[in-house]
């Protein structure tokens, strides 16, 4: 019995004895068991929570993961829409309204649709974290912010709806990592025009994609994660890309984790000044 299961049902069906259940399995929730030592992956934890709240609907970040979203941590709290008699660590159960067209079966689980998942993420998470998950959800499912905003009109007085209305329009499926999302929001908050993501640039022989930036002044930003330094092949490709972009007149600002907000914005301001572009008032 490798998956989470209901202990009382397994004993009643003769699949296990009470002794086998006691010695060989661990209760992850009341009457919900996994094998001793089994890895508590996000999928295992999601299925265990669904057994503990049998009429619950998987929502939020766990639902996003089931829809194929990247960057959802294994330790992320499992969110459900339903009712629970008591709290359990690592599980958030919300007794909220939900329409039948806002959830769907995924295998043997009831899961919120991408649009409802997006609405809940935008409602319940801090702005930066929410947008990072929304970007990844849009990349995985193709959901559009307008669909989630339409659902928000069904629940005008619900908690976090006003926040969702400001957060959802920031969604951009072109972000390829949470740090790229963070970088984009930094620029928007500083008052710069909303940058475009994954800008295609071609020299007639090859095409490169700039992480984000503005194609009219040819100013781009590239967020370089650790693999850009540790992966020799990636490093070589980066050199070729940057040579091509520079030859085509692009100003590329390379950003790494250690760069401060102030340093990044100073470099962007300098690039706009070099291009003789007007700076935002907050810059």
MOQUIWO-V600199 format. One record per helix or strand. SS is the DSSP state (helix for helix, strand for strand). FROM is the first residue (numbers start at 1). LEN is the number of residues. If there is no record, write none. Layout:
BEGIN
<<SS	FROM	LEN> <SS	FROM	LEN>>
END
This chain:
BEGIN
<<strand	5	2> <helix	7	6> <helix	18	7> <strand	25	5> <strand	32	4> <helix	42	11> <strand	57	3> <helix	60	7> <strand	78	4> <strand	91	4> <helix	100	3> <strand	103	4> <strand	109	4> <helix	114	11> <helix	127	15> <helix	145	11> <helix	161	10> <helix	178	12> <strand	196	7> <strand	207	8> <strand	219	5> <helix	227	4> <helix	232	16> <strand	251	5> <helix	261	14>>
END
